[in-house]
Amino acid sequence: MKETTFMELIDVLMLKADRKRLYKTSWGTKTIIGLKATIERIIEEEKK
């Protein structure tokens, strides 16, 4: 349950950022991708 909520939240952030063209900037892209990667790592750790 938590995992999908987190991923949906990130996807929503990515969509909003894309609309505002924030995602087009390198720092915006790195921040969002980094955040998504961090959450994925946390989820993997929780599963163990």
QUISUL-V83296 format. One record per helix or strand of 3 or more residues. SS is the DSSP state (hx for helix, st for strand). FROM is the first residue (numbers start at 1). TO is the last residue. If there is no record, write none. Layout:
# QUISUL-V83296
ss=SS from=FROM to=TO
ss=SS from=FROM to=TO
This chain:
# QUISUL-V83296
ss=hx from=2 to=19
ss=hx from=26 to=47
